[in-house]
Amino acid sequence: MQNFLIGSSVNGQQVTPNLNRLLKSSMYFDNYFTQICEGNTSDAEFMSLNSLYPAPSGSNYIMKGKNTYQSLPWVLKDSGYQETYAFHAYKPDFWNRTNMYKAEGFDKFVSLSDFTKDDIVGMGPSDETLFQRVVPDLKQLSQPYFSFAITLSGHYPYDIPDSKKELNIPTGQYSDTFSNYLQAQHYADKALGEFVDQLQQEGILDNSVLVIYGDHYGTGWTNQDLERFLQKDKPLNDYTLKELNKVPLFIHLPGGNNAGINHISGGQMDLYPTILNLLGINQTNDFYFGQDLLNTKDGFSAFRVWAPDGSFATNEVFYFANKDDKFEDGTAYDRKTGQEIGVDGLQAGFKEASWQLKLSDQIIGTNSLPELVSIVHK
């Protein structure tokens, strides 16, 4: 799910009515970038749980499942959390999750083999089926606990049964892929809304921190689809298309505390330290690359693959590195006006982004996080 869907409508119908409703009682970050590489969903999980960068090619989930991590489940268990669960209604060996979830500290992984096969939407059991399993399990867990659920129904190829298509989109208004994308996200939003209602009814919502994030941008449609949907009267340029790669981030606190829209520029690397802060967990002995979005005014996100290594975004500018790795050959844009600007004064950001990526690769490649953390502890 991409962020441009939040608050949007098609033919007078809200695409994400339940997230729009949740917006009123949650912190909503509308300037939150996906920072994935080739690992797609697994990269989003890796960054959200570890605040370490994804591999430049392949997936750390597949290549580095035997590493020792300081992931969110481990940190929470060290802080007194009783149980850590992961839920995903797909094949447990896909993206090597069976091994990686153990390495990241999950006590149990509820996967495809734990679900019935009578309500298939797209790649597997529906989001409704997933959430119907999650809620009863949460009620049985010892508090405090950490649960992590990855949904599936909104994923490409957006194969939603006709019985679950509730948006009225006339044939030919968009490409079939984009129409199906809207239908899939609308269905995923409906299932999520029912889940939130269940959490409320069971007394779980107001005793929890609920985090909802989009993992990566969609694929398969044309730029013309986006232009028509966003009611643009001229073609979207490459910079604008990159801006549209942002994904939503919602954080709901008990009682809807601190609800509102936060415009700070951030990315998936920032979720880990932000959650630790919200849970009141001391971060001085932890190592991560992101920053707590609630305690900084200077947003910073580094990118690779979909924007070459060394590319970065702040609150004010988006710098695109050139593949030749020469700073002066990059291009920059003013994020308020969308206009191209000079790169003077942006070299520090380029160096910071490049350094973070290289250091993260070295730490993961040599499995040196335990040694690094021990040094920090001293």
C-alpha positions as CSV (number, residue, x, y, z in Angstrom):
1,M,0.0,0.0,0.0
2,Q,1.4,3.3,-1.1
3,N,0.8,6.5,0.8
4,F,-1.0,8.3,-2.0
5,L,-4.1,6.1,-1.3
6,I,-4.7,7.6,2.2
7,G,-7.6,10.0,2.0
8,S,-8.1,9.3,-1.7
9,S,-11.3,8.5,-3.5
10,V,-12.4,6.9,-6.7
11,N,-15.7,7.8,-8.2
12,G,-16.8,9.3,-4.9
13,Q,-15.8,6.2,-2.9
14,Q,-13.0,6.2,-0.2
15,V,-10.3,3.8,-1.1
16,T,-9.1,3.4,2.5
17,P,-12.0,4.4,4.7
18,N,-10.8,2.5,7.8
19,L,-7.3,4.0,7.7
20,N,-8.9,7.4,7.2
21,R,-10.9,6.7,10.3
22,L,-7.9,5.5,12.2
23,L,-6.1,8.7,11.2
24,K,-8.2,10.7,13.6
25,S,-6.9,8.7,16.6
26,S,-3.4,7.9,15.6
27,M,0.0,9.5,14.8
28,Y,0.2,9.5,11.1
29,F,3.5,10.0,9.3
30,D,2.7,11.2,5.7
31,N,6.3,11.6,4.6
32,Y,7.6,8.0,5.2
33,F,9.7,6.4,2.6
34,T,10.1,2.8,1.7
35,Q,13.9,2.0,1.7
36,I,13.7,-1.5,0.2
37,C,16.0,-3.1,-2.3
38,E,15.7,-6.4,-4.1
39,G,14.3,-8.1,-1.0
40,N,11.0,-6.2,-1.1
41,T,8.8,-7.2,1.8
42,S,11.7,-9.0,3.6
43,D,13.7,-5.8,3.4
44,A,10.9,-3.8,4.9
45,E,10.7,-6.4,7.8
46,F,14.5,-6.4,8.2
47,M,14.7,-2.6,8.5
48,S,11.6,-2.3,10.7
49,L,12.9,-4.9,13.1
50,N,16.6,-4.1,13.1
51,S,17.3,-0.6,11.7
52,L,20.0,-2.1,9.6
53,Y,20.1,-1.6,5.8
54,P,19.0,-4.2,3.3
55,A,21.6,-5.9,1.1
56,P,22.5,-4.2,-2.2
57,S,21.4,-7.3,-4.0
58,G,19.6,-10.4,-2.9
59,S,18.0,-10.4,0.6
60,N,19.6,-10.5,4.0
61,Y,16.7,-12.7,5.1
62,I,17.9,-15.4,2.7
63,M,21.7,-14.8,2.9
64,K,22.1,-13.9,6.6
65,G,19.7,-16.0,8.4
66,K,22.4,-17.4,10.7
67,N,23.6,-14.0,11.9
68,T,23.2,-12.8,15.5
69,Y,20.9,-9.8,15.6
70,Q,19.7,-7.2,18.2
71,S,16.2,-7.2,16.7
72,L,13.1,-5.7,18.3
73,P,11.9,-9.1,19.7
74,W,15.2,-9.6,21.5
75,V,15.4,-6.1,22.9
76,L,11.8,-6.3,24.1
77,K,12.4,-9.7,25.8
78,D,15.5,-8.3,27.5
79,S,13.2,-5.6,28.8
80,G,10.7,-8.0,30.3
81,Y,8.3,-8.8,27.4
82,Q,7.0,-12.3,27.9
83,E,6.2,-13.6,24.4
84,T,7.0,-12.6,20.8
85,Y,4.8,-13.9,18.0
86,A,4.9,-13.6,14.2
87,F,1.9,-14.2,11.9
88,H,1.9,-14.5,8.1
89,A,-0.5,-16.7,6.1
90,Y,2.0,-17.8,3.6
91,K,4.7,-20.4,3.1
92,P,7.0,-20.4,6.1
93,D,10.1,-21.0,4.1
94,F,9.4,-18.0,1.7
95,W,12.1,-15.4,2.3
96,N,13.6,-17.9,4.7
97,R,11.3,-16.7,7.4
98,T,11.4,-19.9,9.5
99,N,15.1,-19.4,10.1
100,M,15.2,-15.6,10.1
101,Y,12.3,-15.2,12.6
102,K,14.3,-17.5,15.0
103,A,17.4,-15.4,14.5
104,E,15.3,-12.2,15.2
105,G,14.0,-13.6,18.5
106,F,10.4,-14.7,17.7
107,D,9.2,-17.4,20.0
108,K,6.6,-18.7,17.6
109,F,5.8,-18.3,13.9
110,V,2.2,-18.9,12.8
111,S,2.3,-19.5,9.0
112,L,0.3,-21.0,6.1
113,S,0.3,-24.5,7.7
114,D,-1.7,-23.1,10.6
115,F,-4.6,-21.7,8.5
116,T,-7.5,-23.3,6.7
117,K,-7.5,-23.1,2.9
118,D,-11.2,-22.1,2.4
119,D,-10.9,-18.4,2.0
120,I,-8.1,-17.7,-0.5
121,V,-7.4,-14.2,-1.8
122,G,-4.6,-13.9,-4.2
123,M,-1.5,-15.6,-2.9
124,G,-3.0,-17.3,0.2
125,P,-5.6,-17.1,3.0
126,S,-7.3,-13.7,3.2
127,D,-6.4,-10.9,5.5
128,E,-9.8,-11.6,7.3
129,T,-8.7,-15.2,7.9
130,L,-5.3,-14.0,9.2
131,F,-6.8,-11.5,11.6
132,Q,-9.4,-14.0,12.8
133,R,-6.4,-16.1,14.0
134,V,-4.4,-13.3,15.4
135,V,-7.0,-11.9,17.9
136,P,-7.7,-15.2,19.8
137,D,-3.9,-15.8,20.0
138,L,-3.3,-12.4,21.4
139,K,-5.8,-13.0,24.1
140,Q,-3.9,-16.0,25.3
141,L,-0.4,-14.4,25.4
142,S,1.2,-13.4,28.6
143,Q,1.6,-9.7,28.9
144,P,3.4,-7.7,27.9
145,Y,4.0,-9.3,24.5
146,F,5.1,-8.3,21.0
147,S,3.2,-9.5,17.9
148,F,4.1,-8.9,14.3
149,A,1.6,-9.7,11.5
150,I,2.3,-9.5,7.8
151,T,-0.8,-9.2,5.6
152,L,-1.0,-10.7,2.1
153,S,-4.2,-9.8,0.3
154,G,-3.0,-6.4,-1.0
155,H,0.0,-7.9,-2.7
156,Y,0.6,-8.2,-6.4
157,P,-1.0,-9.5,-8.6
158,Y,-4.0,-8.0,-6.7
159,D,-6.2,-11.0,-7.4
160,I,-9.3,-10.2,-5.5
161,P,-12.4,-12.4,-6.0
162,D,-15.3,-10.5,-7.6
163,S,-17.3,-11.1,-4.4
164,K,-14.9,-9.0,-2.4
165,K,-14.6,-6.1,-5.0
166,E,-16.6,-3.3,-3.5
167,L,-15.4,-0.3,-5.4
168,N,-17.4,0.8,-8.5
169,I,-14.7,1.3,-11.1
170,P,-16.0,1.2,-14.7
171,T,-14.1,-0.9,-17.2
172,G,-11.6,1.2,-19.1
173,Q,-11.3,3.9,-16.4
174,Y,-7.8,2.6,-15.6
175,S,-5.8,-0.4,-16.7
176,D,-7.0,-3.7,-15.3
177,T,-3.9,-3.9,-13.0
178,F,-4.5,-0.5,-11.4
179,S,-8.2,-1.1,-11.0
180,N,-7.4,-4.4,-9.3
181,Y,-4.8,-2.7,-7.2
182,L,-7.4,-0.3,-5.9
183,Q,-9.8,-3.1,-5.2
184,A,-7.1,-5.1,-3.4
185,Q,-6.1,-2.2,-1.1
186,H,-9.8,-1.4,-0.4
187,Y,-10.3,-5.0,0.7
188,A,-7.1,-5.0,2.8
189,D,-8.3,-1.7,4.4
190,K,-11.7,-3.4,5.2
191,A,-10.1,-6.4,6.8
192,L,-7.8,-4.1,8.8
193,G,-10.7,-2.0,10.0
194,E,-12.5,-5.2,11.2
195,F,-9.3,-6.2,13.0
196,V,-9.0,-2.8,14.8
197,D,-12.7,-3.1,15.8
198,Q,-12.0,-6.6,17.3
199,L,-9.0,-5.2,19.2
200,Q,-11.3,-2.5,20.6
201,Q,-14.0,-4.9,21.5
202,E,-11.6,-7.2,23.3
203,G,-10.0,-4.4,25.3
204,I,-6.7,-4.9,23.5
205,L,-6.4,-1.7,21.6
206,D,-6.3,0.7,24.5
207,N,-3.7,-1.4,26.2
208,S,-1.4,-1.6,23.3
209,V,0.8,0.3,20.8
210,L,-0.6,-0.5,17.4
211,V,1.8,0.1,14.4
212,I,0.7,-0.2,10.8
213,Y,3.2,0.4,8.0
214,G,3.3,-0.1,4.2
215,D,6.2,-2.3,3.1
216,H,6.8,-1.3,-0.5
217,Y,5.4,0.4,-3.6
218,G,3.1,-1.4,-6.0
219,T,3.9,-2.6,-9.5
220,G,2.3,-3.5,-12.8
221,W,0.5,-0.3,-13.7
222,T,1.3,2.6,-16.0
223,N,2.2,6.2,-15.2
224,Q,-0.9,7.2,-17.1
225,D,-3.0,5.3,-14.4
226,L,-1.4,7.4,-11.7
227,E,-1.8,10.6,-13.6
228,R,-5.5,9.9,-14.1
229,F,-6.0,8.8,-10.5
230,L,-4.2,11.8,-9.1
231,Q,-6.0,14.1,-11.6
232,K,-2.7,15.4,-13.0
233,D,-3.0,17.4,-16.3
234,K,0.6,16.6,-17.4
235,P,3.0,13.6,-17.2
236,L,4.6,12.9,-13.8
237,N,8.4,13.3,-13.9
238,D,10.8,10.9,-12.5
239,Y,11.3,12.8,-9.3
240,T,7.5,13.0,-8.6
241,L,7.2,9.3,-9.2
242,K,10.0,8.7,-6.6
243,E,8.1,10.8,-4.1
244,L,5.0,8.7,-4.7
245,N,7.0,5.7,-3.5
246,K,6.3,6.7,0.1
247,V,4.2,4.3,2.2
248,P,1.9,5.0,5.2
249,L,2.9,4.8,8.8
250,F,0.3,4.8,11.6
251,I,1.0,4.5,15.3
252,H,-2.0,4.3,17.6
253,L,-1.4,4.9,21.3
254,P,-3.8,3.9,24.1
255,G,-6.8,6.3,24.1
256,G,-5.7,7.9,20.9
257,N,-3.0,10.0,22.6
258,N,-0.8,12.3,20.6
259,A,-3.0,11.8,17.5
260,G,-2.2,14.0,14.5
261,I,-0.3,14.2,11.3
262,N,3.5,14.4,11.5
263,H,5.2,15.7,8.3
264,I,8.8,14.9,9.3
265,S,10.7,13.0,6.5
266,G,11.5,9.5,7.6
267,G,11.8,5.9,6.5
268,Q,11.6,2.3,7.5
269,M,15.0,2.5,9.2
270,D,13.4,4.9,11.8
271,L,10.6,2.6,13.0
272,Y,12.8,0.6,15.4
273,P,14.2,3.5,17.5
274,T,10.7,5.2,17.4
275,I,9.0,2.2,18.9
276,L,11.7,1.7,21.6
277,N,11.2,5.3,22.6
278,L,7.4,5.0,22.8
279,L,7.7,1.9,24.9
280,G,10.1,3.6,27.3
281,I,13.0,1.3,26.6
282,N,16.5,2.6,27.2
283,Q,18.3,2.8,23.9
284,T,21.8,3.7,25.0
285,N,23.1,0.1,24.7
286,D,21.5,-0.5,21.3
287,F,23.0,0.0,17.8
288,Y,20.9,1.2,14.9
289,F,21.1,3.6,11.9
290,G,17.6,5.1,12.1
291,Q,16.4,7.9,14.3
292,D,13.5,8.4,16.7
293,L,11.0,10.3,14.5
294,L,9.4,11.8,17.6
295,N,12.6,13.4,18.9
296,T,14.2,14.9,15.9
297,K,13.4,17.8,13.6
298,D,15.8,16.8,10.9
299,G,14.5,14.0,8.8
300,F,17.1,11.9,6.9
301,S,16.6,8.7,4.8
302,A,19.3,7.0,2.7
303,F,18.4,4.9,-0.3
304,R,19.9,2.3,-2.6
305,V,18.8,0.3,-5.7
306,W,15.6,2.3,-6.6
307,A,17.7,5.4,-6.0
308,P,21.5,4.7,-6.4
309,D,23.6,4.3,-3.3
310,G,24.3,7.7,-1.7
311,S,20.9,9.1,-2.5
312,F,19.1,10.7,0.4
313,A,16.0,12.7,1.4
314,T,15.7,15.3,4.1
315,N,12.7,17.5,5.0
316,E,13.8,20.0,2.4
317,V,15.7,18.2,-0.4
318,F,15.9,14.9,-2.3
319,Y,19.3,14.1,-3.7
320,F,19.7,11.4,-6.4
321,A,23.2,10.0,-6.6
322,N,24.7,9.1,-10.0
323,K,25.7,5.5,-10.6
324,D,29.3,6.6,-11.2
325,D,29.4,7.4,-7.4
326,K,30.6,11.0,-8.1
327,F,28.7,13.4,-5.9
328,E,28.9,16.3,-8.4
329,D,27.1,14.2,-11.0
330,G,24.0,13.7,-8.9
331,T,20.8,15.7,-9.1
332,A,18.8,17.4,-6.4
333,Y,15.2,18.6,-6.0
334,D,13.5,21.1,-3.7
335,R,10.8,18.9,-2.0
336,K,8.5,21.9,-1.5
337,T,8.5,23.1,-5.0
338,G,9.5,19.9,-6.9
339,Q,12.0,22.0,-8.9
340,E,15.5,20.8,-9.6
341,I,18.2,22.7,-7.7
342,G,22.0,22.7,-7.5
343,V,23.9,20.2,-5.4
344,D,26.0,22.7,-3.6
345,G,25.9,22.2,0.2
346,L,24.6,18.6,-0.1
347,Q,27.9,16.7,-0.1
348,A,27.7,16.0,3.7
349,G,24.3,14.2,3.2
350,F,25.8,12.2,0.3
351,K,28.8,11.1,2.5
352,E,26.5,10.3,5.4
353,A,24.2,8.1,3.3
354,S,27.2,6.4,1.6
355,W,28.9,5.8,4.9
356,Q,25.8,4.3,6.6
357,L,25.2,1.9,3.7
358,K,28.8,0.7,3.6
359,L,29.1,0.3,7.4
360,S,25.8,-1.6,7.6
361,D,27.0,-3.9,4.8
362,Q,30.2,-4.6,6.7
363,I,28.5,-5.2,10.0
364,I,26.0,-7.7,8.5
365,G,28.6,-9.2,6.1
366,T,31.0,-10.1,9.0
367,N,28.3,-10.8,11.6
368,S,30.0,-8.3,13.8
369,L,27.0,-6.8,15.5
370,P,27.5,-8.8,18.8
371,E,31.1,-7.4,19.0
372,L,29.9,-3.9,18.2
373,V,27.1,-4.1,20.8
374,S,29.6,-5.3,23.4
375,I,31.8,-2.3,22.8
376,V,28.8,0.0,23.1
377,H,27.9,-1.6,26.4
378,K,31.4,-0.8,27.7
